[in-house]
Amino acid sequence: MLKRLFEERPGDAGLDGRQRRLATLVVVLATLMAVLDLGIVNIALPTLAHGLGVPESQAVWVATAYQLACAASLLTFAAFSRLAGQWRVFWCGLVLYTLGALGAALSTSLELLLACRVVQGLGGAAIFSLGPSLYRTIFPHRLLGRAIGLNAMVVAFGLASGPTLGGLVLSLANWPWIFAVNVPVGLLAIGLAWRSLPFEPWQKGGFDWPGALLSASMMGGFVLTVERLGHSGHYVLVCGLAALSLLSLAVFVWRQGRTPSPLVPLGLFAEPRFATASLVTVLAFTAQGAAFVALPFLYQSVMGVSPLQAALLFTPWPLALLISGPMAGRLADKRDPALLAAGGLALFLGGMAGLGWMSADGTAIYMLIPSLICGLGYGFFQAPNNREIIGSAPLVLSASASGVLATLRTFGQCLGSALVALVMALPFGGVSLALWLAALLALVALLVSLFRLTQPMQVVAS
């Protein structure tokens, strides 16, 4: 697969083979750093709280500050790249992320650490919002599916290895090293990015600063709503944050249709396949987000296994995605991505139903097979669906499409977490019900994806 990614053919758009290798390495390193972050940091929170001498409830904000800054600025960075150029914004994101990691490693107080995590989150937003779009400019259109499949493989590896890597670092060193390990990787990526990413000149035009503030309020309010809901926040505060997020969303959408330089051009959603693929993304990531939160509770609180055993039980999911993602990306260059995505969702639905069914049995080892099926299905869904979102947008709006994809993914994951918190708080709720809810969301995603097959494909030139 990797060899074909760097083959050159007459008439190919994008970069030449050698520069393509270096640019791909940059995006892979950056994406892997940002994906690994939460898995590494979450497992270190108790150690970090002890090291700084603060309550664990306050240490949670080390993870939340990163999520909040990242979610609030995804659309802003994607839109600003249309003026400044994707490579400049992505490179600056790498610099911010690396400086934030260095500052976090050197922090001696929670306040300073939180400030550095906000800087890291801003850098992560630039990386997440522009990574898929850069593949569009690095590779010719005929290889876009393979490139998106590679991205899915990197994300899967990050999800699978984050907690393990965090535990390994903490077994060898103290907590500052969970941030310090990113510094040499970040410096390498910064240097390679300066040499290899495709150059784009500055463009003239306006920038929707009110839209950027509304976007930050919309996503930031939503992340804080989920965070407070998960930690039993006062219902007045939770409702107020949710209302702020919804009001910001309504005003944001209203403004985007009336400003000459919108943060998100609503014309993107006029393409039926783009709009439908976006809806499927929200549904599928909500289902996956719910499962990722519910399964650790099932394994440890219900089935009584140790954290290490729970990690091993969860491993088949991301490992299967590691295999199926690149395969699906390669096929998406030759077949209808919507058909592949629907097939993947069907597998994912079967795996989720299996998890829900077997969760009542109480035997942990039985969960391995449905978890494996979930990973295989999600891999076959994610790469083709992402390819359709990025590939169906005009090249000039690929950064906007990439920002929308990152925002939808973040929204879905947060919504999945919130739904699990709500279900488990119900008198008749529980982990099993949360898994069945995730299966229901997967079913709706499958039905919407099947409807997409009735819509004509848009052919976009490379």
C-alpha positions as CSV (number, residue, x, y, z in Angstrom):
1,M,0.0,0.0,0.0
2,L,2.7,2.5,1.1
3,K,4.8,1.9,-2.1
4,R,1.8,2.7,-4.3
5,L,1.1,5.9,-2.4
6,F,4.4,7.4,-3.7
7,E,4.3,6.1,-7.3
8,E,4.2,8.9,-9.9
9,R,2.2,8.9,-13.1
10,P,2.1,11.4,-15.9
11,G,-0.5,14.1,-15.2
12,D,-0.7,13.5,-11.5
13,A,-1.6,16.4,-9.3
14,G,-0.1,16.9,-5.9
15,L,3.5,16.5,-4.9
16,D,6.3,14.4,-6.5
17,G,7.1,11.1,-4.9
18,R,10.0,12.2,-2.7
19,Q,8.3,15.3,-1.3
20,R,5.1,13.3,-1.0
21,R,6.9,10.9,1.4
22,L,8.2,13.7,3.6
23,A,4.8,15.5,3.7
24,T,3.0,12.3,4.5
25,L,5.5,11.7,7.4
26,V,4.7,15.1,8.7
27,V,1.0,14.6,8.8
28,V,1.3,11.1,10.2
29,L,3.6,12.3,13.1
30,A,1.4,15.3,13.9
31,T,-1.8,13.3,13.8
32,L,-0.3,10.5,15.9
33,M,0.9,13.0,18.6
34,A,-2.5,14.7,18.8
35,V,-4.5,11.4,18.9
36,L,-2.2,9.8,21.5
37,D,-2.5,12.8,23.8
38,L,-5.8,12.1,25.5
39,G,-5.1,8.4,26.0
40,I,-1.7,9.1,27.6
41,V,-2.9,12.0,29.7
42,N,-6.1,10.4,31.0
43,I,-4.3,7.4,32.4
44,A,-1.8,9.8,34.1
45,L,-4.4,12.0,35.9
46,P,-4.2,10.3,39.3
47,T,-0.4,10.4,39.3
48,L,-0.4,14.0,38.1
49,A,-2.9,15.0,40.8
50,H,-0.6,13.5,43.5
51,G,2.5,15.1,42.0
52,L,1.0,18.6,41.9
53,G,-0.8,18.1,45.3
54,V,-4.3,18.8,43.9
55,P,-7.6,16.9,44.1
56,E,-8.3,14.5,41.3
57,S,-11.5,16.5,40.5
58,Q,-9.2,19.4,39.6
59,A,-6.7,17.3,37.7
60,V,-9.5,16.3,35.3
61,W,-9.3,19.8,33.9
62,V,-5.9,18.9,32.5
63,A,-7.7,16.7,29.9
64,T,-10.7,19.0,29.6
65,A,-8.7,22.2,28.9
66,Y,-7.1,20.4,25.9
67,Q,-10.5,19.2,24.6
68,L,-12.1,22.6,25.1
69,A,-9.4,24.6,23.3
70,C,-9.3,22.1,20.5
71,A,-13.1,21.9,19.9
72,A,-13.6,25.6,20.1
73,S,-11.0,26.5,17.4
74,L,-11.4,23.7,14.8
75,L,-13.5,25.6,12.4
76,T,-11.6,28.8,12.9
77,F,-8.3,27.3,11.9
78,A,-9.8,25.6,8.9
79,A,-11.3,28.9,7.7
80,F,-8.2,30.9,8.4
81,S,-6.2,28.5,6.2
82,R,-8.1,29.7,3.2
83,L,-6.4,33.0,3.6
84,A,-3.0,32.1,5.1
85,G,-2.5,28.8,3.4
86,Q,-2.9,25.3,4.8
87,W,0.8,24.7,5.3
88,R,1.3,27.9,7.4
89,V,-1.6,27.2,9.7
90,F,-0.6,23.5,10.0
91,W,3.0,24.5,10.7
92,C,2.0,27.0,13.3
93,G,-0.2,24.4,14.9
94,L,2.8,22.1,15.2
95,V,4.8,24.9,16.8
96,L,2.0,25.6,19.3
97,Y,1.5,22.0,20.2
98,T,5.2,21.4,20.7
99,L,5.6,24.6,22.8
100,G,2.6,23.6,24.8
101,A,4.0,20.2,25.5
102,L,7.4,21.7,26.6
103,G,5.6,24.1,28.9
104,A,3.4,21.4,30.3
105,A,6.5,19.2,31.1
106,L,8.1,22.2,32.9
107,S,5.0,23.3,34.8
108,T,5.2,23.5,38.6
109,S,1.6,24.4,39.2
110,L,-1.9,23.4,38.0
111,E,-2.6,26.9,36.7
112,L,0.5,26.9,34.5
113,L,-0.2,23.4,33.3
114,L,-3.7,24.3,32.3
115,A,-2.5,27.3,30.4
116,C,0.0,25.1,28.5
117,R,-2.7,22.5,27.8
118,V,-4.8,25.3,26.2
119,V,-1.9,26.1,23.9
120,Q,-1.6,22.4,23.1
121,G,-5.3,22.2,22.3
122,L,-5.0,25.1,19.9
123,G,-2.2,23.3,18.2
124,G,-4.1,20.1,18.1
125,A,-7.1,21.9,16.5
126,A,-4.9,23.1,13.6
127,I,-3.6,19.6,13.2
128,F,-6.9,17.9,13.3
129,S,-8.8,20.4,11.1
130,L,-6.2,20.4,8.3
131,G,-4.7,16.9,8.3
132,P,-7.2,15.3,6.0
133,S,-7.3,18.4,3.7
134,L,-3.5,18.3,3.3
135,Y,-3.8,14.8,1.9
136,R,-6.0,16.3,-0.8
137,T,-3.1,18.6,-1.9
138,I,-0.3,16.1,-1.3
139,F,-1.8,13.2,-3.3
140,P,-3.5,12.9,-6.7
141,H,-7.2,12.2,-6.6
142,R,-6.7,8.5,-7.6
143,L,-4.8,7.9,-4.4
144,L,-7.0,9.9,-2.0
145,G,-8.8,6.8,-0.6
146,R,-5.5,5.1,0.2
147,A,-4.3,8.3,1.9
148,I,-7.4,8.6,4.0
149,G,-7.1,4.9,4.9
150,L,-3.5,5.6,6.1
151,N,-5.0,8.4,8.3
152,A,-7.5,5.9,9.7
153,M,-4.7,3.5,10.5
154,V,-2.8,6.2,12.3
155,V,-5.8,7.2,14.4
156,A,-6.5,3.5,15.2
157,F,-2.9,3.0,16.4
158,G,-3.1,6.1,18.5
159,L,-6.3,4.9,20.1
160,A,-4.9,1.5,20.7
161,S,-1.5,2.5,22.1
162,G,-2.3,5.7,24.1
163,P,-3.1,4.2,27.5
164,T,-0.4,1.5,27.1
165,L,2.2,4.1,26.2
166,G,1.1,6.3,29.0
167,G,1.4,3.5,31.5
168,L,4.9,2.6,30.1
169,V,6.1,6.2,30.5
170,L,4.8,6.4,34.1
171,S,6.5,3.1,34.9
172,L,9.9,4.5,33.9
173,A,9.6,8.2,34.8
174,N,7.5,10.8,36.5
175,W,4.5,12.6,35.1
176,P,6.2,15.5,33.2
177,W,7.6,13.0,30.8
178,I,4.1,12.2,29.4
179,F,4.3,15.7,27.9
180,A,8.1,15.8,27.3
181,V,8.0,12.8,24.9
182,N,6.1,14.9,22.4
183,V,8.9,17.6,22.2
184,P,11.4,15.8,20.0
185,V,8.7,14.3,17.8
186,G,7.2,17.8,17.4
187,L,10.6,19.4,16.6
188,L,11.2,16.7,13.9
189,A,7.7,17.4,12.4
190,I,8.2,21.1,12.5
191,G,11.5,20.8,10.5
192,L,10.1,18.4,8.0
193,A,6.9,20.4,7.5
194,W,8.9,23.6,6.7
195,R,10.7,21.7,3.9
196,S,8.0,19.5,2.5
197,L,4.4,20.8,2.8
198,P,3.0,22.3,-0.4
199,F,3.4,26.1,-0.5
200,E,0.4,28.3,-0.9
201,P,0.5,32.1,-1.3
202,W,-1.5,34.4,1.0
203,Q,-5.0,35.1,-0.4
204,K,-6.9,38.4,-0.1
205,G,-10.3,38.4,1.5
206,G,-12.1,38.9,4.8
207,F,-12.4,36.7,7.8
208,D,-15.6,36.0,9.8
209,W,-14.4,37.0,13.3
210,P,-18.0,37.0,14.7
211,G,-18.5,33.5,13.2
212,A,-15.2,32.4,14.9
213,L,-16.5,33.6,18.3
214,L,-19.8,31.9,17.7
215,S,-18.1,28.7,16.7
216,A,-16.0,28.8,19.9
217,S,-19.1,29.5,22.0
218,M,-21.0,26.7,20.3
219,M,-18.4,23.9,20.6
220,G,-16.9,25.2,23.9
221,G,-20.3,25.3,25.5
222,F,-21.1,21.8,24.3
223,V,-17.8,20.3,25.6
224,L,-18.4,22.0,29.0
225,T,-22.0,20.7,29.1
226,V,-20.7,17.2,28.6
227,E,-17.9,17.6,31.1
228,R,-20.3,18.9,33.8
229,L,-22.9,16.3,33.0
230,G,-20.3,13.6,33.4
231,H,-19.2,15.0,36.8
232,S,-22.8,15.5,38.1
233,G,-22.7,19.2,37.7
234,H,-25.6,21.4,39.0
235,Y,-28.6,21.1,36.6
236,V,-28.9,24.9,36.3
237,L,-25.3,25.2,35.1
238,V,-25.7,22.2,32.7
239,C,-28.9,23.6,31.3
240,G,-27.3,27.1,31.0
241,L,-24.2,25.8,29.1
242,A,-26.4,23.7,26.8
243,A,-28.6,26.7,26.1
244,L,-25.6,28.8,25.3
245,S,-24.3,26.1,22.9
246,L,-27.7,25.8,21.1
247,L,-28.2,29.6,20.8
248,S,-24.7,30.0,19.5
249,L,-25.3,27.2,16.9
250,A,-28.5,28.9,15.7
251,V,-26.9,32.3,15.4
252,F,-23.8,30.8,13.7
253,V,-25.9,29.0,11.0
254,W,-27.9,32.2,10.5
255,R,-24.8,34.3,10.1
256,Q,-23.0,31.8,7.7
257,G,-25.7,32.3,5.1
258,R,-25.4,36.1,5.2
259,T,-21.8,37.0,5.5
260,P,-19.6,37.3,2.4
261,S,-16.7,35.4,4.0
262,P,-18.4,32.6,6.0
263,L,-16.4,30.5,8.4
264,V,-18.1,27.4,6.9
265,P,-19.5,27.9,3.4
266,L,-23.0,26.4,3.6
267,G,-22.8,25.6,-0.1
268,L,-20.8,22.6,0.9
269,F,-24.0,21.0,2.2
270,A,-25.7,21.6,-1.1
271,E,-23.8,18.6,-2.4
272,P,-26.1,15.7,-1.3
273,R,-23.4,13.1,-0.8
274,F,-21.4,15.6,1.4
275,A,-24.4,16.4,3.5
276,T,-25.5,12.8,4.0
277,A,-21.9,11.6,4.7
278,S,-21.7,14.4,7.4
279,L,-24.9,13.2,9.1
280,V,-23.6,9.6,9.0
281,T,-20.3,10.8,10.6
282,V,-22.2,12.3,13.5
283,L,-24.3,9.2,14.1
284,A,-21.4,6.8,13.8
285,F,-19.0,8.7,16.0
286,T,-21.7,9.2,18.6
287,A,-22.2,5.4,18.6
288,Q,-18.5,4.7,18.9
289,G,-18.0,7.4,21.5
290,A,-20.8,5.9,23.6
291,A,-19.2,2.4,23.3
292,F,-15.8,3.7,24.2
293,V,-17.1,5.2,27.5
294,A,-19.5,2.3,28.3
295,L,-17.1,-0.6,27.8
296,P,-14.5,0.3,30.5
297,F,-17.4,0.5,33.0
298,L,-18.7,-2.8,31.8
299,Y,-15.4,-4.6,32.1
300,Q,-14.2,-3.1,35.4
301,S,-17.4,-2.3,37.3
302,V,-19.7,-5.0,36.1
303,M,-17.4,-7.9,35.2
304,G,-14.8,-7.1,37.8
305,V,-11.7,-7.4,35.7
306,S,-8.5,-5.3,36.4
307,P,-7.6,-2.2,34.4
308,L,-4.9,-4.1,32.5
309,Q,-7.4,-6.9,31.6
310,A,-9.9,-4.3,30.5
311,A,-7.3,-2.8,28.2
312,L,-6.6,-6.2,26.7
313,L,-10.3,-6.9,26.2
314,F,-10.7,-3.6,24.4
315,T,-7.6,-4.1,22.2
316,P,-9.3,-6.1,19.4
317,W,-11.4,-3.1,18.3
318,P,-8.6,-0.7,17.4
319,L,-6.3,-3.5,16.1
320,A,-9.1,-4.6,13.7
321,L,-9.6,-1.0,12.6
322,L,-5.8,-0.9,12.0
323,I,-6.2,-3.6,9.5
324,S,-9.5,-2.8,7.9
325,G,-9.0,1.0,7.5
326,P,-6.2,0.9,4.9
327,M,-8.0,-1.9,3.0
328,A,-11.2,0.1,2.9
329,G,-9.3,3.2,1.8
330,R,-7.7,1.4,-1.1
331,L,-11.0,0.0,-2.2
332,A,-12.7,3.4,-2.0
333,D,-10.4,4.6,-4.8
334,K,-12.1,2.0,-7.1
335,R,-15.6,1.4,-5.7
336,D,-18.5,3.6,-4.5
337,P,-17.4,4.9,-1.0
338,A,-21.0,4.9,0.2
339,L,-21.4,1.2,-0.6
340,L,-18.3,0.4,1.3
341,A,-19.4,2.6,4.2
342,A,-22.8,0.9,4.4
343,G,-21.1,-2.5,4.5
344,G,-18.8,-1.4,7.3
345,L,-21.8,0.0,9.2
346,A,-23.6,-3.3,8.9
347,L,-20.6,-5.1,10.4
348,F,-20.4,-2.4,13.1
349,L,-24.1,-2.8,13.9
350,G,-23.6,-6.5,14.2
351,G,-20.7,-6.1,16.6
352,M,-22.5,-3.5,18.7
353,A,-25.6,-5.8,19.0
354,G,-23.3,-8.6,20.1
355,L,-21.7,-6.4,22.8
356,G,-25.2,-5.4,24.0
357,W,-26.4,-9.0,24.0
358,M,-23.3,-10.4,25.7
359,S,-23.1,-7.7,28.3
360,A,-25.9,-9.3,30.2
361,D,-24.0,-12.7,30.3
362,G,-21.2,-11.4,32.5
363,T,-18.4,-13.4,30.8
364,A,-15.7,-11.0,29.7
365,I,-13.9,-13.3,27.3
366,Y,-17.1,-13.5,25.2
367,M,-16.7,-9.8,24.4
368,L,-13.6,-10.3,22.3
369,I,-15.4,-11.4,19.1
370,P,-18.0,-8.6,18.9
371,S,-15.3,-6.1,19.8
372,L,-13.3,-7.4,16.9
373,I,-16.3,-7.2,14.5
374,C,-16.9,-3.6,15.6
375,G,-13.3,-2.6,14.8
376,L,-13.5,-4.3,11.4
377,G,-16.8,-2.7,10.5
378,Y,-15.8,0.8,11.7
379,G,-12.6,0.6,9.7
380,F,-14.5,-0.2,6.5
381,F,-16.9,2.6,7.3
382,Q,-14.6,5.4,8.4
383,A,-12.0,5.6,5.6
384,P,-14.5,5.5,2.7
385,N,-16.9,7.9,4.5
386,N,-14.1,10.4,5.2
387,R,-12.9,10.1,1.6
388,E,-16.3,11.1,0.4
389,I,-16.5,14.1,2.7
390,I,-13.0,15.3,1.6
391,G,-13.3,14.2,-2.0
392,S,-16.7,15.5,-2.8
393,A,-15.8,19.1,-1.8
394,P,-14.2,21.5,-4.4
395,L,-10.4,21.6,-3.9
396,V,-10.6,25.3,-2.9
397,L,-12.9,24.3,0.0
398,S,-11.1,21.1,1.0
399,A,-9.8,22.8,4.2
400,S,-13.4,23.8,5.1
401,A,-14.5,20.2,4.5
402,S,-11.7,18.9,6.7
403,G,-12.6,21.3,9.5
404,V,-16.3,20.2,9.2
405,L,-15.1,16.6,9.5
406,A,-13.0,17.2,12.6
407,T,-15.8,19.2,14.2
408,L,-18.4,16.5,13.5
409,R,-16.1,13.8,14.9
410,T,-15.5,15.8,18.1
411,F,-19.2,16.6,18.4
412,G,-20.2,12.9,18.0
413,Q,-17.6,11.7,20.5
414,C,-18.7,14.2,23.1
415,L,-22.4,13.5,22.4
416,G,-21.8,9.7,22.9
417,S,-20.1,10.4,26.3
418,A,-23.1,12.6,27.3
419,L,-25.6,9.9,26.3
420,V,-23.8,7.3,28.4
421,A,-23.8,9.6,31.4
422,L,-27.5,10.2,31.0
423,V,-28.4,6.6,30.5
424,M,-26.4,5.4,33.5
425,A,-28.0,8.0,35.7
426,L,-31.5,6.7,34.9
427,P,-33.2,4.4,37.5
428,F,-33.6,1.7,34.9
429,G,-30.3,2.5,33.1
430,G,-27.0,0.8,33.0
431,V,-24.1,-0.1,30.8
432,S,-26.1,-2.7,28.9
433,L,-28.7,-0.1,28.0
434,A,-26.0,2.3,26.9
435,L,-24.5,-0.3,24.5
436,W,-28.0,-1.0,23.0
437,L,-28.4,2.7,22.5
438,A,-25.1,2.8,20.6
439,A,-26.4,-0.1,18.5
440,L,-29.5,1.8,17.7
441,L,-27.4,4.8,16.6
442,A,-25.4,2.5,14.4
443,L,-28.7,1.2,12.9
444,V,-29.8,4.7,12.1
445,A,-26.4,5.5,10.6
446,L,-26.7,2.4,8.4
447,L,-30.1,3.4,7.1
448,V,-28.9,6.9,6.3
449,S,-25.9,5.5,4.5
450,L,-28.1,3.2,2.5
451,F,-30.2,6.2,1.5
452,R,-27.0,7.8,0.2
453,L,-26.7,5.1,-2.4
454,T,-29.7,6.6,-4.2
455,Q,-27.9,9.9,-4.5
456,P,-25.6,10.6,-7.6
457,M,-21.9,10.6,-7.0
458,Q,-20.1,13.9,-7.6
459,V,-17.0,13.7,-9.7
460,V,-14.4,16.2,-8.5
461,A,-11.3,16.9,-10.4
462,S,-8.0,16.5,-8.6
